[in-house]
Amino acid sequence: MHDRDFFVDLPGTLSVVAAHLGLPPPDPGVTADARAHLDPSLRHHVAPAVDSPNDNPLVALAARVWNLGSVDLDAVSGAVAEAIRWGWLRPPIDGELLARSRAQAVELRDRIRQRRRQEIAARKAPPSKATSQVQPAPVSVVDGSGQPEDVDE
């Protein structure tokens, strides 16, 4: 699906979006509401009406493998299919940002594990024999004169 599809075939494009989201096909009222929001003047770049992935063999191969979102591993040889299946070969958009996110997830998981180990060790440790030697402080009450008055409890 491309941006231009909304301008060329709005009902068909909305049906594709609805199917992808698991929603029922849009009725004519929904299509009319969507059409009212489309403003062709806001389009910065208008792509050519015809895709030409065959201009670039790598793009053509990627389009065959991607298969409109239903990855077709039969479109490539065994070694490449295995690399894709195991995540060793991914689209470039799946690069730096995802790698950073995965690294953060691993770091957080390690912190959680370390914290759990510390909590378990603390629960298993015998209670400390040293007791607090803090003496209670006398309570002071202020009477009507504004002078504090010591009270023993």
DSSP file (Angstrom, degrees, kcal/mol; ACC not computed):
  #  RESIDUE AA STRUCTURE BP1 BP2  ACC     N-H-->O    O-->H-N    N-H-->O    O-->H-N    TCO  KAPPA ALPHA  PHI   PSI    X-CA   Y-CA   Z-CA
    1    1 A M              0   0    0      0, 0.0     2,-0.3     0, 0.0     3,-0.0   0.000 360.0 360.0 360.0 142.0    0.0    0.0    0.0
    2    2 A H    >>  -     0   0    0      1,-0.1     3,-1.4    45,-0.0     4,-0.5  -0.873 360.0-108.0-128.3 160.9    1.2    3.5   -0.9
    3    3 A D  H >> S+     0   0    0     -2,-0.3     3,-1.4     1,-0.3     4,-0.5   0.888 117.5  59.1 -52.4 -43.2    0.1    7.0    0.1
    4    4 A R  H >> S+     0   0    0      1,-0.3     4,-2.1     2,-0.2     3,-1.0   0.750  88.2  75.1 -63.5 -22.4   -1.2    7.5   -3.4
    5    5 A D  H <> S+     0   0    0     -3,-1.4     4,-2.4     1,-0.3     8,-0.3   0.828  89.3  58.6 -60.5 -30.9   -3.6    4.6   -3.0
    6    6 A F  H << S+     0   0    0     -3,-1.4    -1,-0.3    -4,-0.5     4,-0.2   0.824 112.8  39.1 -65.8 -29.8   -5.8    6.8   -0.7
    7    7 A F  H << S+     0   0    0     -3,-1.0    -2,-0.2    -4,-0.5    -1,-0.2   0.749 122.1  41.2 -90.8 -27.0   -6.2    9.2   -3.6
    8    8 A V  H  < S+     0   0    0     -4,-2.1    -3,-0.2     1,-0.2    -2,-0.2   0.899 135.7   6.7 -88.2 -45.5   -6.5    6.7   -6.4
    9    9 A D     X  +     0   0    0     -4,-2.4     4,-2.6    -5,-0.2     5,-0.2  -0.608  67.2 167.7-141.0  74.6   -8.8    4.0   -4.8
   10   10 A L  H  > S+     0   0    0     -4,-0.2     4,-2.9     1,-0.2     5,-0.3   0.922  78.0  48.6 -59.6 -49.7  -10.0    5.2   -1.4
   11   11 A P  H  > S+     0   0    0      0, 0.0     4,-1.9     0, 0.0    -1,-0.2   0.925 115.3  45.1 -59.4 -43.1  -12.7    2.5   -0.9
   12   12 A G  H  > S+     0   0    0      2,-0.2     4,-2.0     1,-0.2    -2,-0.2   0.904 114.1  49.0 -65.7 -40.4  -10.3   -0.3   -1.8
   13   13 A T  H  X S+     0   0    0     -4,-2.6     4,-2.4    -8,-0.3    -1,-0.2   0.911 110.7  49.6 -66.4 -43.1   -7.5    1.2    0.3
   14   14 A L  H  X S+     0   0    0     -4,-2.9     4,-2.7     1,-0.2    -1,-0.2   0.871 109.3  53.2 -63.6 -35.6   -9.8    1.6    3.4
   15   15 A S  H  X S+     0   0    0     -4,-1.9     4,-2.5    -5,-0.3    -1,-0.2   0.905 109.0  48.7 -64.6 -40.6  -10.9   -2.0    2.9
   16   16 A V  H  X S+     0   0    0     -4,-2.0     4,-2.3     2,-0.2    -2,-0.2   0.927 113.2  47.0 -64.1 -44.7   -7.3   -3.2    2.9
   17   17 A V  H  X S+     0   0    0     -4,-2.4     4,-1.9     2,-0.2    -2,-0.2   0.924 112.8  49.4 -62.5 -44.9   -6.6   -1.2    6.1
   18   18 A A  H  X>S+     0   0    0     -4,-2.7     5,-3.4     1,-0.2     4,-0.5   0.916 111.3  49.0 -62.5 -43.1   -9.7   -2.4    7.8
   19   19 A A  H ><5S+     0   0    0     -4,-2.5     3,-0.9     1,-0.2    -1,-0.2   0.907 109.7  52.2 -63.1 -40.7   -8.9   -6.1    6.9
   20   20 A H  H 3<5S+     0   0    0     -4,-2.3    -1,-0.2     1,-0.3    -2,-0.2   0.864 113.0  44.8 -62.6 -35.4   -5.4   -5.6    8.2
   21   21 A L  H 3<5S-     0   0    0     -4,-1.9    -1,-0.3    -5,-0.2    -2,-0.2   0.464 117.1-113.0 -88.1  -1.6   -6.7   -4.3   11.5
   22   22 A G  T <<5S+     0   0    0     -3,-0.9    -3,-0.2    -4,-0.5    -2,-0.1   0.783  72.7 134.7  76.3  26.4   -9.4   -7.0   11.7
   23   23 A L      < -     0   0    0     -5,-3.4    -1,-0.3    -6,-0.2    -2,-0.1  -0.677  62.1 -96.4-104.6 160.0  -12.3   -4.5   11.3
   24   24 A P        -     0   0    0      0, 0.0    -1,-0.1     0, 0.0     3,-0.1  -0.352  55.8 -82.8 -69.1 157.8  -15.3   -4.9    9.0
   25   25 A P        -     0   0    0      0, 0.0   -10,-0.1     0, 0.0     2,-0.1  -0.295  55.7-100.2 -59.5 145.4  -15.1   -3.3    5.6
   26   26 A P        -     0   0    0      0, 0.0   -11,-0.1     0, 0.0   -12,-0.0  -0.389  33.0-131.9 -70.4 144.1  -16.0    0.4    5.7
   27   27 A D     >  -     0   0    0     -2,-0.1     4,-2.1    -3,-0.1     3,-0.5  -0.404  34.0 -93.9 -86.2 170.9  -19.4    1.5    4.6
   28   28 A P  H  > S+     0   0    0      0, 0.0     4,-2.4     0, 0.0     5,-0.1   0.814 124.9  57.2 -57.7 -31.4  -20.1    4.3    2.2
   29   29 A G  H  > S+     0   0    0      2,-0.2     4,-2.3     1,-0.2     5,-0.2   0.916 107.3  46.8 -65.4 -42.8  -20.5    6.8    5.1
   30   30 A V  H  > S+     0   0    0     -3,-0.5     4,-2.6     2,-0.2    -1,-0.2   0.910 112.3  50.9 -64.3 -42.0  -17.0    6.0    6.5
   31   31 A T  H  X S+     0   0    0     -4,-2.1     4,-2.6     1,-0.2    -2,-0.2   0.910 110.0  49.6 -62.4 -42.0  -15.6    6.3    3.0
   32   32 A A  H  X S+     0   0    0     -4,-2.4     4,-1.9     2,-0.2    -2,-0.2   0.906 110.7  50.0 -64.1 -41.1  -17.2    9.7    2.6
   33   33 A D  H  X S+     0   0    0     -4,-2.3     4,-0.8     2,-0.2    -2,-0.2   0.913 112.1  47.8 -62.6 -42.2  -15.9   10.9    6.0
   34   34 A A  H >X S+     0   0    0     -4,-2.6     3,-0.9     1,-0.2     4,-0.8   0.911 109.4  53.1 -64.9 -41.7  -12.4    9.7    5.0
   35   35 A R  H >< S+     0   0    0     -4,-2.6     3,-0.8     1,-0.3    -1,-0.2   0.870 102.6  58.8 -61.4 -36.4  -12.7   11.5    1.6
   36   36 A A  H 3< S+     0   0    0     -4,-1.9    -1,-0.3     1,-0.2    -2,-0.2   0.771 106.0  49.7 -63.8 -25.3  -13.6   14.7    3.4
   37   37 A H  H << S+     0   0    0     -3,-0.9     2,-0.4    -4,-0.8    -1,-0.2   0.618  87.4 100.2 -89.6 -13.7  -10.3   14.6    5.3
   38   38 A L    <<  -     0   0    0     -4,-0.8     3,-0.1    -3,-0.8    -3,-0.0  -0.581  47.0-179.4 -76.5 130.1   -8.1   14.0    2.3
   39   39 A D    >   -     0   0    0     -2,-0.4     3,-2.3     1,-0.1     4,-0.3  -0.860  13.3-167.2-130.9  97.4   -6.4   17.1    1.0
   40   40 A P  G >  S+     0   0    0      0, 0.0     3,-1.4     0, 0.0    -1,-0.1   0.739  84.4  69.8 -57.8 -22.8   -4.2   16.5   -2.0
   41   41 A S  G 3  S+     0   0    0      1,-0.3    -3,-0.0    -3,-0.1    -2,-0.0   0.707  90.8  61.5 -69.4 -16.9   -2.6   19.9   -1.6
   42   42 A L  G <  S+     0   0    0     -3,-2.3     2,-0.5     2,-0.0    -1,-0.3   0.519  75.6 109.5 -86.7  -4.7   -0.8   18.7    1.5
   43   43 A R    <   -     0   0    0     -3,-1.4     3,-0.1    -4,-0.3     0, 0.0  -0.610  47.4-172.3 -74.4 120.1    1.1   16.0   -0.4
   44   44 A H  S    S+     0   0    0     -2,-0.5     2,-0.5     1,-0.3    -1,-0.2   0.914  72.3  24.5 -78.2 -45.2    4.7   17.0   -0.5
   45   45 A H        -     0   0    0      2,-0.0     2,-0.7     0, 0.0    -1,-0.3  -0.982  67.6-155.9-126.7 128.8    6.0   14.4   -2.9
   46   46 A V        -     0   0    0     -2,-0.5     3,-0.1    -3,-0.1    -3,-0.0  -0.917  17.4-145.1-107.2 115.9    3.9   12.6   -5.4
   47   47 A A        -     0   0    0     -2,-0.7     4,-0.1     1,-0.1   -45,-0.0  -0.352  33.5 -85.7 -74.4 157.1    5.3    9.2   -6.3
   48   48 A P        -     0   0    0      0, 0.0    -1,-0.1     0, 0.0   -44,-0.1  -0.267  36.9-118.2 -60.8 153.0    5.0    7.9   -9.9
   49   49 A A  S    S+     0   0    0     -3,-0.1     2,-0.5     1,-0.1    -2,-0.1   0.713  97.3  56.9 -67.6 -20.8    1.7    6.0  -10.5
   50   50 A V  S    S-     0   0    0      2,-0.0     2,-0.2     0, 0.0    -1,-0.1  -0.947  78.7-136.8-118.5 128.2    3.5    2.8  -11.3
   51   51 A D        -     0   0    0     -2,-0.5     3,-0.1     1,-0.1    -2,-0.0  -0.549  14.5-168.2 -74.3 145.4    5.9    1.0   -9.0
   52   52 A S    >   +     0   0    0     -2,-0.2     3,-1.8     1,-0.1     4,-0.3  -0.473  25.5 153.2-133.8  66.4    9.0   -0.3  -10.7
   53   53 A P  G >  S+     0   0    0      0, 0.0     3,-1.4     0, 0.0     7,-0.7   0.733  70.0  72.0 -65.9 -18.4   10.7   -2.6   -8.3
   54   54 A N  G 3  S+     0   0    0      1,-0.3    -2,-0.0     5,-0.1     4,-0.0   0.641  79.0  75.3 -72.3 -11.0   12.2   -4.4  -11.3
   55   55 A D  G <  S+     0   0    0     -3,-1.8    -1,-0.3     1,-0.2    -3,-0.0   0.792 104.8  37.8 -65.7 -26.1   14.5   -1.4  -11.8
   56   56 A N  S <> S-     0   0    0     -3,-1.4     4,-2.4    -4,-0.3     3,-0.2  -0.967  74.3-156.2-128.1 113.2   16.5   -2.6   -8.9
   57   57 A P  H  > S+     0   0    0      0, 0.0     4,-2.3     0, 0.0     5,-0.2   0.820  95.3  54.4 -61.7 -31.0   16.9   -6.4   -8.6
   58   58 A L  H  > S+     0   0    0      2,-0.2     4,-2.5     1,-0.2     5,-0.1   0.914 109.8  46.4 -68.3 -41.6   17.5   -6.2   -4.8
   59   59 A V  H  > S+     0   0    0     -3,-0.2     4,-2.6     2,-0.2    -1,-0.2   0.899 111.7  52.4 -65.4 -40.3   14.2   -4.3   -4.3
   60   60 A A  H  X S+     0   0    0     -4,-2.4     4,-2.0    -7,-0.7    -2,-0.2   0.917 111.1  46.9 -61.8 -43.0   12.4   -6.8   -6.6
   61   61 A L  H  X S+     0   0    0     -4,-2.3     4,-2.6     2,-0.2     5,-0.2   0.923 111.8  50.4 -64.0 -44.2   13.8   -9.7   -4.5
   62   62 A A  H  X S+     0   0    0     -4,-2.5     4,-3.2     1,-0.2     5,-0.3   0.902 109.5  51.4 -61.1 -40.9   12.8   -8.0   -1.2
   63   63 A A  H  X S+     0   0    0     -4,-2.6     4,-2.2     2,-0.2     5,-0.4   0.891 110.9  48.3 -63.8 -39.1    9.3   -7.4   -2.6
   64   64 A R  H  < S+     0   0    0     -4,-2.0     8,-0.2     2,-0.2    -2,-0.2   0.920 115.8  43.3 -67.0 -42.5    8.9  -11.1   -3.5
   65   65 A V  H  < S+     0   0    0     -4,-2.6     7,-3.1     1,-0.2    -2,-0.2   0.938 114.9  48.6 -68.8 -45.5   10.2  -12.2   -0.1
   66   66 A W  H >< S-     0   0    0     -4,-3.2     3,-1.0     5,-0.2     4,-0.4   0.888  85.5-170.0 -62.9 -39.2    8.1   -9.6    1.8
   67   67 A N  G ><  -     0   0    0     -4,-2.2     3,-1.6     1,-0.3    -3,-0.1   0.882  69.2 -54.1  52.4  48.9    5.1  -10.7   -0.2
   68   68 A L  G 3  S-     0   0    0     -5,-0.4    -1,-0.3     1,-0.3     3,-0.1   0.811 113.9 -42.1  56.5  33.8    2.9   -7.8    1.0
   69   69 A G  G <  S+     0   0    0     -3,-1.0     2,-0.8     1,-0.1    -1,-0.3   0.286 121.8  99.4 100.1 -10.0    3.5   -8.7    4.7
   70   70 A S  S <  S-     0   0    0     -3,-1.6    -1,-0.1    -4,-0.4     0, 0.0  -0.798  76.5-135.8-108.6  87.5    3.2  -12.5    4.3
   71   71 A V        -     0   0    0     -2,-0.8     2,-0.7     1,-0.1    -5,-0.2  -0.126  13.9-157.2 -53.1 128.7    6.9  -13.4    4.2
   72   72 A D    >   +     0   0    0     -7,-3.1     3,-1.5    -8,-0.2     4,-0.1  -0.859  14.7 178.3-111.6  94.5    7.6  -16.0    1.5
   73   73 A L  G >  S+     0   0    0     -2,-0.7     3,-1.2     1,-0.3    -1,-0.1   0.642  75.7  72.8 -72.8 -13.3   10.8  -17.8    2.4
   74   74 A D  G 3  S+     0   0    0      1,-0.2    -1,-0.3    -9,-0.1    -9,-0.1   0.626  81.0  74.2 -73.4 -11.6   10.4  -20.0   -0.7
   75   75 A A  G <  S+     0   0    0     -3,-1.5     2,-0.3   -11,-0.1    -1,-0.2   0.600 100.1  46.2 -76.2 -10.2   11.4  -17.0   -2.8
   76   76 A V  S <  S-     0   0    0     -3,-1.2   -15,-0.0     1,-0.1     0, 0.0  -0.834  96.2 -86.4-129.2 166.9   15.0  -17.4   -1.6
   77   77 A S     >  -     0   0    0     -2,-0.3     4,-2.9     1,-0.1     5,-0.2  -0.133  47.3 -97.5 -69.0 168.5   17.5  -20.2   -1.3
   78   78 A G  H  > S+     0   0    0      1,-0.2     4,-2.5     2,-0.2     5,-0.2   0.877 120.1  48.0 -55.3 -47.4   17.8  -22.4    1.8
   79   79 A A  H  > S+     0   0    0      2,-0.2     4,-2.0     1,-0.2    -1,-0.2   0.909 115.7  44.3 -65.5 -41.7   20.7  -20.5    3.5
   80   80 A V  H  > S+     0   0    0      2,-0.2     4,-2.3     1,-0.2    -2,-0.2   0.908 112.6  52.5 -69.3 -41.2   19.1  -17.1    3.0
   81   81 A A  H  X S+     0   0    0     -4,-2.9     4,-2.9     1,-0.2    -2,-0.2   0.908 110.2  48.4 -60.8 -41.9   15.7  -18.4    4.1
   82   82 A E  H  X S+     0   0    0     -4,-2.5     4,-2.5    -5,-0.2     6,-0.3   0.899 109.0  53.3 -64.8 -40.0   17.3  -19.8    7.3
   83   83 A A  H  <>S+     0   0    0     -4,-2.0     5,-1.9     1,-0.2     6,-1.8   0.899 113.6  42.8 -62.6 -39.8   19.1  -16.5    7.9
   84   84 A I  H ><5S+     0   0    0     -4,-2.3     3,-1.2     4,-0.2    -2,-0.2   0.931 112.5  53.4 -69.7 -45.1   15.7  -14.7    7.6
   85   85 A R  H 3<5S+     0   0    0     -4,-2.9    -2,-0.2     1,-0.3    -1,-0.2   0.872 113.4  42.6 -58.1 -39.6   13.9  -17.3    9.7
   86   86 A W  T 3<5S-     0   0    0     -4,-2.5    -1,-0.3    -5,-0.2    -2,-0.2   0.448 115.5-112.9 -89.8  -0.2   16.4  -17.0   12.6
   87   87 A G  T < 5S+     0   0    0     -3,-1.2    -3,-0.2    -4,-0.4     3,-0.1   0.599  84.1 120.1  83.1  10.0   16.6  -13.2   12.4
   88   88 A W  S   <S+     0   0    0     -5,-1.9     2,-0.5    -6,-0.3    -4,-0.2   0.770  76.7  45.0 -77.4 -24.6   20.2  -13.1   11.2
   89   89 A L  S    S+     0   0    0     -6,-1.8    -2,-0.2    -9,-0.1    -1,-0.2  -0.970  78.1 158.7-122.1 115.5   19.1  -11.3    8.1
   90   90 A R        -     0   0    0     -2,-0.5    -6,-0.0    -3,-0.1     5,-0.0  -0.867  46.5 -84.7-132.6 163.0   16.6   -8.5    8.6
   91   91 A P    >   -     0   0    0      0, 0.0     3,-2.0     0, 0.0    -1,-0.0  -0.354  43.2-114.9 -63.4 151.3   15.5   -5.3    6.8
   92   92 A P  G >  S+     0   0    0      0, 0.0     3,-1.5     0, 0.0     4,-0.3   0.808 114.7  66.0 -60.3 -29.3   17.6   -2.3    7.5
   93   93 A I  G 3  S+     0   0    0      1,-0.3     5,-0.2     2,-0.1     4,-0.2   0.714  93.7  62.4 -64.5 -17.4   14.8   -0.5    9.3
   94   94 A D  G <  S+     0   0    0     -3,-2.0    -1,-0.3     3,-0.1     5,-0.0   0.053  92.8  91.8 -91.1  23.4   15.1   -3.3   11.9
   95   95 A G  S <> S+     0   0    0     -3,-1.5     4,-2.6     3,-0.1     5,-0.2   0.797  85.7   2.1 -90.5-108.2   18.6   -2.1   12.6
   96   96 A E  H  > S+     0   0    0     -4,-0.3     4,-2.7     1,-0.2     5,-0.2   0.864 126.5  49.3 -59.6 -46.5   20.0    0.4   15.1
   97   97 A L  H  > S+     0   0    0      1,-0.2     4,-2.3     2,-0.2    -1,-0.2   0.930 115.3  44.0 -62.3 -45.5   16.9    1.4   16.9
   98   98 A L  H  > S+     0   0    0     -5,-0.2     4,-2.9     2,-0.2    -1,-0.2   0.894 112.1  53.5 -67.0 -38.4   15.8   -2.2   17.5
   99   99 A A  H  X S+     0   0    0     -4,-2.6     4,-2.3     2,-0.2    -2,-0.2   0.914 110.4  47.4 -62.0 -41.9   19.3   -3.2   18.5
  100  100 A R  H  X S+     0   0    0     -4,-2.7     4,-2.5     2,-0.2    -2,-0.2   0.911 112.1  50.0 -64.8 -41.4   19.3   -0.5   21.1
  101  101 A S  H  X S+     0   0    0     -4,-2.3     4,-2.4    -5,-0.2    -2,-0.2   0.918 111.0  48.7 -63.2 -43.2   15.9   -1.5   22.4
  102  102 A R  H  X S+     0   0    0     -4,-2.9     4,-2.5     2,-0.2    -1,-0.2   0.910 110.5  51.3 -63.4 -41.1   17.0   -5.1   22.6
  103  103 A A  H  X S+     0   0    0     -4,-2.3     4,-2.5     1,-0.2    -2,-0.2   0.907 110.7  48.6 -62.9 -41.1   20.1   -4.1   24.5
  104  104 A Q  H  X S+     0   0    0     -4,-2.5     4,-2.8     2,-0.2    -1,-0.2   0.902 110.4  51.3 -64.9 -39.9   18.1   -2.0   26.9
  105  105 A A  H  X S+     0   0    0     -4,-2.4     4,-2.5     2,-0.2    -2,-0.2   0.914 111.0  47.7 -63.4 -42.0   15.7   -4.9   27.5
  106  106 A V  H  X S+     0   0    0     -4,-2.5     4,-2.4     2,-0.2    -2,-0.2   0.920 112.3  49.9 -64.1 -43.3   18.6   -7.2   28.2
  107  107 A E  H  X S+     0   0    0     -4,-2.5     4,-2.2     1,-0.2    -2,-0.2   0.924 112.7  46.2 -61.7 -45.1   20.1   -4.7   30.6
  108  108 A L  H  X S+     0   0    0     -4,-2.8     4,-2.5     2,-0.2    -1,-0.2   0.900 111.0  52.3 -65.3 -40.0   16.8   -4.3   32.4
  109  109 A R  H  X S+     0   0    0     -4,-2.5     4,-2.4    -5,-0.2    -1,-0.2   0.909 110.2  49.2 -61.8 -41.3   16.2   -8.0   32.6
  110  110 A D  H  X S+     0   0    0     -4,-2.4     4,-2.6     2,-0.2    -2,-0.2   0.897 110.2  50.8 -65.0 -39.7   19.7   -8.4   34.1
  111  111 A R  H  X S+     0   0    0     -4,-2.2     4,-2.6     2,-0.2    -2,-0.2   0.916 110.5  49.4 -62.8 -42.5   19.0   -5.7   36.7
  112  112 A I  H  X S+     0   0    0     -4,-2.5     4,-2.6     2,-0.2    -2,-0.2   0.926 111.9  48.3 -62.6 -44.8   15.7   -7.4   37.7
  113  113 A R  H  X S+     0   0    0     -4,-2.4     4,-2.4     2,-0.2    -2,-0.2   0.920 112.3  48.7 -61.1 -44.1   17.5  -10.7   38.1
  114  114 A Q  H  X S+     0   0    0     -4,-2.6     4,-2.2     1,-0.2    -2,-0.2   0.917 111.7  49.4 -62.7 -42.8   20.2   -9.1   40.2
  115  115 A R  H  X S+     0   0    0     -4,-2.6     4,-2.5     2,-0.2    -2,-0.2   0.908 110.4  50.5 -62.8 -42.7   17.6   -7.4   42.4
  116  116 A R  H  X S+     0   0    0     -4,-2.6     4,-2.7     1,-0.2     5,-0.2   0.914 109.4  51.0 -62.0 -42.8   15.7  -10.6   42.8
  117  117 A R  H  X S+     0   0    0     -4,-2.4     4,-2.5     1,-0.2    -1,-0.2   0.907 110.8  49.1 -61.5 -40.5   18.9  -12.5   43.9
  118  118 A Q  H  X S+     0   0    0     -4,-2.2     4,-2.4     2,-0.2    -2,-0.2   0.914 111.7  48.6 -64.5 -42.6   19.6   -9.7   46.4
  119  119 A E  H  X S+     0   0    0     -4,-2.5     4,-2.0     2,-0.2    -2,-0.2   0.909 112.5  47.8 -65.0 -41.9   16.1   -9.9   47.8
  120  120 A I  H  X S+     0   0    0     -4,-2.7     4,-2.0     2,-0.2    -2,-0.2   0.920 112.5  49.3 -64.3 -43.5   16.2  -13.7   48.1
  121  121 A A  H  X S+     0   0    0     -4,-2.5     4,-1.5     1,-0.2    -2,-0.2   0.895 109.9  51.7 -63.3 -39.0   19.7  -13.5   49.8
  122  122 A A  H  < S+     0   0    0     -4,-2.4    -1,-0.2     1,-0.2    -2,-0.2   0.883 110.5  48.3 -66.0 -37.3   18.4  -10.9   52.2
  123  123 A R  H  < S+     0   0    0     -4,-2.0    -1,-0.2     1,-0.2    -2,-0.2   0.848 113.7  46.9 -70.3 -32.8   15.4  -13.1   53.1
  124  124 A K  H  < S+     0   0    0     -4,-2.0    -1,-0.2    -5,-0.2    -2,-0.2   0.713  91.2  99.3 -81.7 -20.6   17.6  -16.1   53.7
  125  125 A A  S  < S-     0   0    0     -4,-1.5     3,-0.1    -5,-0.2    -3,-0.0  -0.395  84.0-108.0 -68.5 141.6   20.2  -14.3   55.7
  126  126 A P        -     0   0    0      0, 0.0    -1,-0.1     0, 0.0     3,-0.1  -0.366  46.8 -89.5 -65.5 150.1   19.9  -14.7   59.5
  127  127 A P        -     0   0    0      0, 0.0     2,-0.1     0, 0.0    -4,-0.0  -0.298  49.2-101.3 -61.1 144.7   18.6  -11.6   61.3
  128  128 A S        -     0   0    0      1,-0.1    -3,-0.0    -3,-0.1     0, 0.0  -0.429  20.0-147.1 -68.7 138.3   21.4   -9.3   62.4
  129  129 A K  S    S+     0   0    0     -2,-0.1     2,-0.4    -3,-0.1    -1,-0.1   0.713  75.3  94.4 -79.4 -21.2   22.3   -9.5   66.1
  130  130 A A        -     0   0    0      1,-0.0     2,-0.3     3,-0.0    -2,-0.1  -0.588  64.2-162.7 -73.9 125.6   23.1   -5.8   66.2
  131  131 A T        -     0   0    0     -2,-0.4     2,-0.2     1,-0.1    -2,-0.1  -0.748  29.2 -90.3-107.4 158.5   20.0   -4.0   67.5
  132  132 A S        -     0   0    0     -2,-0.3    -1,-0.1     1,-0.1     0, 0.0  -0.446  28.9-164.2 -68.2 133.5   19.3   -0.3   67.1
  133  133 A Q        +     0   0    0     -2,-0.2     2,-0.5     2,-0.1    -1,-0.1   0.011  39.7 138.5-106.1  25.4   20.6    1.7   70.1
  134  134 A V        -     0   0    0      1,-0.0    -2,-0.0     3,-0.0     3,-0.0  -0.601  44.6-145.2 -76.4 124.9   18.6    4.8   69.3
  135  135 A Q        -     0   0    0     -2,-0.5     2,-0.1     1,-0.1    -2,-0.1  -0.691  22.9-106.8 -88.8 140.7   17.1    6.3   72.4
  136  136 A P        -     0   0    0      0, 0.0    -1,-0.1     0, 0.0     3,-0.1  -0.424  34.2-126.9 -66.5 141.1   13.7    7.9   72.2
  137  137 A A        -     0   0    0     -2,-0.1    -3,-0.0     1,-0.1     2,-0.0  -0.611  29.1 -99.4 -86.2 147.6   13.8   11.6   72.4
  138  138 A P        -     0   0    0      0, 0.0     2,-0.4     0, 0.0    14,-0.1  -0.351  38.4-117.0 -63.9 147.7   11.7   13.5   75.0
  139  139 A V  E     -A  151   0A   0     12,-1.0    12,-2.2    -3,-0.1     2,-0.4  -0.725  25.5-151.8 -87.7 132.3    8.4   14.9   73.6
  140  140 A S  E     -A  150   0A   0     -2,-0.4     2,-0.4    10,-0.2    10,-0.2  -0.887   9.8-169.6-106.6 136.5    8.1   18.6   73.7
  141  141 A V  E     -A  149   0A   0      8,-2.2     8,-2.7    -2,-0.4     2,-0.6  -0.968  16.1-138.4-122.4 139.2    4.8   20.3   74.0
  142  142 A V  E     -A  148   0A   0     -2,-0.4     2,-0.1     6,-0.2    -2,-0.0  -0.861  19.2-158.2 -99.8 124.3    4.2   24.0   73.6
  143  143 A D    >   -     0   0    0      4,-1.4     3,-1.9    -2,-0.6     6,-0.0  -0.244  43.7 -79.3 -88.5-173.5    1.8   25.5   76.1
  144  144 A G  T 3  S+     0   0    0      1,-0.3    -1,-0.1     2,-0.1    -2,-0.0   0.700 126.3  64.6 -60.0 -21.1    0.0   28.8   75.6
  145  145 A S  T 3  S-     0   0    0      2,-0.2    -1,-0.3     1,-0.1    -3,-0.0   0.619 109.0-119.3 -80.6 -11.6    3.1   30.8   76.6
  146  146 A G  S <  S+     0   0    0     -3,-1.9    -2,-0.1     1,-0.3    -1,-0.1   0.416  75.3 124.2  88.1  -2.0    5.0   29.6   73.5
  147  147 A Q        -     0   0    0      1,-0.0    -4,-1.4     0, 0.0    -1,-0.3  -0.785  65.8-116.6 -93.4 132.8    7.7   28.0   75.8
  148  148 A P  E     -A  142   0A   0      0, 0.0     2,-0.4     0, 0.0    -6,-0.2  -0.359  25.7-157.5 -66.0 147.7    8.3   24.3   75.2
  149  149 A E  E     -A  141   0A   0     -8,-2.7    -8,-2.2    -2,-0.0     2,-0.2  -0.992  15.0-128.2-128.8 122.6    7.5   22.0   78.1
  150  150 A D  E     -A  140   0A   0     -2,-0.4     2,-0.4   -10,-0.2   -10,-0.2  -0.513  25.7-168.5 -73.6 135.6    9.2   18.5   78.4
  151  151 A V  E     -A  139   0A   0    -12,-2.2   -12,-1.0    -2,-0.2     2,-0.5  -0.992  13.8-142.8-126.0 129.5    6.7   15.7   78.9
  152  152 A D              0   0    0     -2,-0.4   -12,-0.0   -14,-0.1    -2,-0.0  -0.774 360.0 360.0 -88.7 133.4    7.7   12.2   79.9
  153  153 A E              0   0    0     -2,-0.5    -1,-0.1     0, 0.0    -2,-0.0   0.428 360.0 360.0 -95.3 360.0    5.6    9.6   78.3
